[in-house]
Amino acid sequence: MFQGGFPKYLKDDVAIPVGLIPHKTSENVNVGVSQENIQYIQDNSVIQFPYRIYYTDISDEDIDNLSARQKMILHCIYSRSCDGFIRQKHLYSLLQTDYEDWAIPYIVKICDEYIVEILEMTYDILKEQDTERKKEILS
């Protein structure tokens, strides 16, 4: 369910943070992910990830034990959380890294959503960054 949201060469790195995601869901929901998916093409491969996830947040201690790339993957996954505070926390953490190109669709996707505080935070961070990589990915 999460492997398809990242390039195939990240398979091993994706498996580690995904294995740490609690199986407990929030919002009294019986499923961990929405049926609706976001889809994009990268390097002639279809990449898709859930529109929303309903899993509770992972502990900071578990996050600290991940490699930098695995943290990026985890932050991308949790940027799809049904809880706006969790989305903002993980997006903020992702934006503070030297994120790789495969993370850009997760960042862009959250920018078409409705939580003003997340949009303002994202804009404040991105306005200081070079936009060429984002333009290339999205063109």
WOGI-V889933 format. One record per backbone hydrogen bond with DSSP energy under -0.5 kcal/mol. CO is the residue of the C=O (numbers start at 0). NH is the residue of the N-H. Records with the same first field share a line. If there is no record, write none. Layout:
BEGIN
CO: NH, NH
END
This chain:
BEGIN
1: 4
2: 5
3: 47
6: 9
7: 10
9: 13
10: 14
11: 15
12: 16
13: 17
14: 18
15: 19
16: 19, 20
17: 20
23: 55
25: 28
31: 53, 54
35: 50
37: 48
39: 46
41: 44
44: 41, 46
46: 39
48: 37
51: 33
52: 81
53: 25
58: 62
59: 63
60: 64
61: 64
62: 65
66: 70
67: 71
68: 72
69: 73
70: 74
71: 75
72: 76
73: 77
74: 78
75: 78
76: 79
77: 80
79: 52
81: 83
82: 86
83: 87
84: 88
85: 89
86: 90
87: 91
88: 92
89: 93
90: 94
91: 95
93: 96
96: 98
99: 102
100: 103
102: 105, 106
103: 107
104: 108
105: 109
106: 110
107: 110
108: 111
109: 112
113: 115
114: 117, 118
115: 119
116: 120
117: 121
118: 122
119: 123
120: 124
121: 125
122: 126
124: 127
125: 128
130: 134
131: 135
132: 136
133: 137
134: 138
END
